[in-house]
Amino acid sequence: MNYRDKYNLWLTFDENTKSELLSVTDEKEIEDRFYKDLAFGTGGLRGIMGAGSNRMNKYTVGKATFGLANYLKSKNDGEIKVALAYDSRNNSAFFAKTAAGIFASCGFKVYLYETLVPVPVLSFTTAFLGCTAGVMITASHNPKEYNGYKVYDSKGCQFCTEDAKNAIEFINKIDDFSTIPFADVEDNENITMIGENVLGEFLKQVKKQSVYEKPSDLKIVYTPLHGTGNIPVRRMLEGMDVTVVKEQELPDGNFSTVRSPNPEEKDALNIAIETAKKIGADLVLGTDPDCDRVGIAVKDGDDYKLFTGNQTGALLVKFILTMHKDELNPKSTLVKTIVTSELGANIGRKFGLNVEETLTGFKYIGDKINKYEASGEKEFVIGYEESYGYLVGTHARDKDAVVSSMLICQMAAWYKNQGKTLVDGLNEIYDEYGYYLDFLDSFVLKGKDGAEKIQSLMVTFREKGTSLLPDIKEIIDFKDGIRDLPKENVLKYILNDGSWIAVRPSGTEPKIKVYYSVVDPDKENAKLRLEKIRGIMGGIINA
């Protein structure tokens, strides 16, 4: 069936779908909506909202849910329970209720949140309520046009390779949308609404990770960026001097005050920084829409310095290990991803920790926690990735900006009580461990043509081999599987001095990403080297 055949079929689904599709006159857009089915990958679904097989809508969510339900029934003989939650995006509540109705029609016991909550809350809830699986409707930090569908196992970890592979097989068998058992959630005996009772239990577990509560005159500005963090983060910061950015306090699926609700983007915290300047705040904190990532800016003289995920991660590693130094043992372990800086890992090693690496995606860090608990061979202390996601504690199996926000503020208070800022703390780390300059370039390549170019670029990079850059010591190609890691379309170039560059297609957006980590004792020389390497990589991608 070609894209036009699919288009004609979808015209018969319902009047709203038909009306939207008939309003599209650009043939390229029609092709993009139907040239493929929105893929259920290892991170679930994520795509632009709208009518079409390559879009997030009632029918693609329904297909994924019915296929997932069939998979869960195939591996479970007893009662099946599913937890469902959603973020502040447009249509998130609708998609969550759509999925809840289908699960209920399949005879499952469904726990549905009555209001928006963060990703780590759903992760916690799935295990806390003894569910077979959990589903979170979110597109994390993506632009407002997107939404997504994440699936969690009974431990609250996102589906990893084997579960995802098996679920995909069942989802792909659904080829007749009329067989999907859509149902209303109102007065449905199989659906139980949940809220504060479970959220409160989550917050109790977060509070257990608190390590520093001495009084401080630290002043904080916090923005939830129109997302789910507003209530839980503020509750974890009670007793501290916190000013909330009023313009960004309430949920808004259009994220109308920011270009992108992504703390990784330099301008995402602009309004919060302006608020901080007015009141002389020490720290600016911003969480993304589903509150699994957090970005910070720190007062530095008359201005504010934005920290990267690697910098915040390194500071957190040192802080947490310092506070827990008497409890560390030979099993204590730090987990990071393959595109995360070695700086935090080296701090961990100095404290005697084991360091393990995973592929990109926090689900792999969550899976490590599951394995540690099952074997008893290691104990999880902290896990993080360069993209502003951190986890301390095992109450969740996904990155948690609620616990991270609490600990970052406690860390800033700890430094302030010593007469220092987080900038001072970071410089102390550089003095001890050397200077690391990390950077990320993301190149957007949309549509069918963009997807083809991304794949072509990965072929080009592989063909260039060691001729790509000077001083390449080693090339690690993860497509064939490295060590015990699953196969992944990632290339990593290790340079003679320990610097590295990694290239991978994004799993959630139409982008190819290039990660840089330059190690150099001279900061200015590191900047020059970074710009030179970025020029080479950008020249190839933009050619």
DAVENDA-V276268 format. One record per backbone hydrogen bond with DSSP energy under -1.0 kcal/mol. CO is the residue of the C=O (numbers start at 1). NH is the residue of the N-H. E is the energy in kcal/mol with one decimal. If there is no record, write none. Layout:
BEGIN
CO/NH/E + CO/NH/E
END
This chain:
BEGIN
2/6/-2.1 + 3/7/-2.2 + 4/8/-2.4 + 5/9/-2.0 + 6/10/-2.7 + 7/11/-1.2 + 9/12/-1.8 + 10/13/-1.5 + 14/18/-2.5 + 15/19/-2.7 + 16/20/-2.3 + 17/21/-2.4 + 18/22/-2.4 + 19/23/-1.1 + 21/24/-1.3 + 26/30/-2.0 + 27/31/-2.5 + 28/32/-2.3 + 29/33/-2.1 + 30/34/-1.0 + 31/35/-2.5 + 33/54/-2.7 + 41/44/-1.9 + 44/41/-2.4 + 45/149/-2.5 + 47/147/-2.3 + 48/56/-2.5 + 52/55/-1.2 + 53/38/-3.4 + 56/50/-2.0 + 57/61/-2.5 + 58/62/-2.0 + 59/63/-2.5 + 60/64/-2.1 + 61/65/-2.4 + 62/66/-2.7 + 63/67/-2.4 + 64/68/-2.4 + 65/69/-2.7 + 66/70/-2.2 + 67/71/-2.0 + 68/72/-2.7 + 69/73/-2.3 + 70/74/-1.5 + 80/109/-2.7 + 81/132/-2.6 + 81/133/-1.5 + 82/111/-2.8 + 83/135/-2.7 + 84/113/-2.3 + 85/137/-2.5 + 86/117/-1.8 + 89/92/-1.8 + 91/95/-2.8 + 92/96/-2.3 + 93/97/-2.3 + 94/98/-2.3 + 95/99/-2.4 + 96/100/-2.4 + 97/101/-2.4 + 98/102/-1.6 + 99/103/-2.6 + 100/104/-2.6 + 101/105/-2.0 + 102/106/-1.3 + 103/108/-2.2 + 104/107/-1.8 + 109/82/-2.5 + 110/192/-3.2 + 111/84/-3.0 + 112/194/-2.2 + 118/122/-1.4 + 119/123/-2.3 + 120/124/-2.4 + 121/125/-2.9 + 122/126/-2.3 + 123/127/-1.1 + 124/128/-2.8 + 125/129/-2.7 + 126/131/-2.6 + 127/130/-1.4 + 133/83/-1.8 + 134/152/-3.1 + 135/85/-2.0 + 136/150/-2.9 + 137/87/-1.7 + 139/142/-2.5 + 143/146/-1.9 + 145/49/-3.1 + 147/47/-2.5 + 149/45/-2.0 + 150/136/-2.3 + 151/159/-2.5 + 152/134/-1.8 + 153/156/-2.0 + 157/153/-3.3 + 160/164/-3.0 + 161/165/-2.5 + 162/166/-2.4 + 163/167/-2.7 + 164/168/-2.6 + 165/169/-1.5 + 166/170/-1.5 + 167/171/-2.5 + 168/172/-2.7 + 171/174/-1.5 + 173/175/-1.2 + 176/179/-1.9 + 177/180/-1.3 + 180/182/-2.0 + 185/188/-1.5 + 188/191/-2.1 + 190/110/-3.1 + 192/112/-2.3 + 194/114/-2.5 + 195/198/-1.1 + 195/199/-2.5 + 196/200/-2.8 + 198/202/-2.0 + 199/203/-2.4 + 200/204/-1.7 + 201/205/-1.6 + 202/206/-2.1 + 203/207/-2.4 + 204/208/-1.1 + 206/209/-2.0 + 207/210/-1.8 + 219/282/-2.1 + 219/283/-1.9 + 220/243/-2.8 + 221/285/-2.8 + 222/245/-2.4 + 223/287/-1.9 + 224/227/-1.6 + 226/252/-1.5 + 229/233/-2.5 + 230/234/-1.3 + 231/235/-2.0 + 232/236/-1.6 + 233/237/-1.1 + 237/240/-2.1 + 240/242/-1.3 + 241/220/-2.9 + 243/222/-2.8 + 245/248/-1.5 + 246/249/-1.1 + 248/226/-2.4 + 252/255/-1.9 + 255/258/-1.8 + 260/262/-1.1 + 262/265/-2.2 + 265/268/-1.4 + 267/270/-1.5 + 269/273/-2.7 + 270/274/-2.3 + 271/275/-2.1 + 272/276/-2.3 + 273/277/-2.3 + 274/278/-1.5 + 275/279/-1.3 + 276/280/-1.4 + 276/281/-2.0 + 282/299/-2.4 + 283/221/-2.6 + 284/297/-1.8 + 285/223/-2.5 + 286/295/-2.8 + 288/291/-2.0 + 289/228/-2.7 + 290/119/-2.6 + 291/401/-1.5 + 293/288/-1.6 + 295/286/-2.5 + 296/307/-2.2 + 297/284/-3.0 + 298/305/-3.1 + 300/303/-1.5 + 303/300/-3.4 + 305/298/-2.5 + 308/312/-2.4 + 309/313/-2.3 + 310/314/-2.4 + 311/315/-2.2 + 312/316/-2.6 + 313/317/-2.5 + 314/318/-2.2 + 315/319/-2.6 + 316/320/-3.1 + 317/321/-2.4 + 318/322/-2.1 + 319/323/-2.4 + 320/324/-1.7 + 324/327/-2.3 + 329/332/-2.0 + 331/379/-2.9 + 332/354/-2.6 + 333/381/-2.5 + 333/382/-1.0 + 334/356/-2.5 + 335/384/-1.8 + 336/358/-1.8 + 337/340/-1.6 + 342/346/-2.7 + 343/347/-1.8 + 344/348/-2.4 + 345/349/-2.5 + 346/350/-1.9 + 347/351/-1.4 + 348/353/-2.7 + 349/352/-1.5 + 354/334/-3.0 + 356/336/-2.4 + 358/338/-2.0 + 361/364/-1.6 + 362/366/-2.7 + 363/367/-2.1 + 364/368/-1.5 + 365/369/-1.8 + 366/370/-2.0 + 367/371/-2.3 + 368/372/-2.8 + 369/373/-2.5 + 370/374/-1.9 + 371/375/-2.5 + 372/376/-3.0 + 379/333/-2.4 + 382/335/-2.1 + 383/391/-2.3 + 388/294/-2.0 + 389/385/-2.2 + 390/400/-2.9 + 391/383/-2.1 + 400/404/-1.7 + 401/405/-1.6 + 402/406/-1.9 + 403/407/-2.3 + 404/408/-2.8 + 405/409/-2.1 + 406/410/-2.1 + 407/411/-2.6 + 408/412/-2.5 + 409/413/-2.1 + 410/414/-2.3 + 411/415/-2.3 + 412/416/-2.5 + 413/417/-2.3 + 415/418/-1.5 + 415/420/-2.5 + 416/419/-2.1 + 421/425/-2.1 + 422/426/-2.4 + 423/427/-2.3 + 424/428/-2.2 + 425/429/-1.6 + 426/430/-2.3 + 427/431/-2.4 + 428/432/-1.6 + 429/433/-3.2 + 430/434/-2.2 + 435/520/-1.6 + 437/518/-3.1 + 439/516/-2.8 + 441/514/-2.9 + 443/512/-1.9 + 446/450/-1.5 + 447/451/-2.4 + 448/452/-2.1 + 449/453/-2.1 + 450/454/-2.4 + 451/455/-1.8 + 452/456/-2.1 + 453/457/-2.8 + 454/458/-1.8 + 455/459/-1.6 + 456/460/-2.2 + 457/461/-2.7 + 458/462/-1.8 + 459/463/-2.3 + 460/464/-2.0 + 461/465/-1.2 + 464/467/-2.0 + 465/468/-1.5 + 471/496/-1.9 + 474/494/-3.1 + 476/492/-2.3 + 478/481/-1.1 + 478/488/-2.4 + 482/485/-2.7 + 488/490/-2.1 + 490/478/-2.5 + 491/503/-2.6 + 492/476/-3.3 + 493/501/-1.9 + 494/473/-3.0 + 494/474/-1.9 + 495/498/-1.9 + 499/495/-3.2 + 500/517/-2.5 + 501/493/-3.6 + 502/515/-2.9 + 503/491/-2.3 + 504/513/-3.2 + 509/511/-2.4 + 510/445/-3.2 + 511/506/-2.7 + 512/443/-2.5 + 513/504/-2.2 + 514/441/-2.7 + 515/502/-2.2 + 516/439/-2.1 + 517/500/-2.3 + 518/437/-2.9 + 522/526/-2.2 + 523/527/-2.0 + 524/528/-2.0 + 525/529/-2.6 + 526/530/-2.5 + 527/531/-2.4 + 528/532/-2.0 + 529/533/-2.4 + 530/534/-3.0 + 531/535/-2.1 + 532/536/-1.7 + 533/537/-2.5 + 534/538/-3.0 + 535/539/-1.9 + 536/540/-1.5 + 537/541/-2.2 + 538/542/-2.7
END
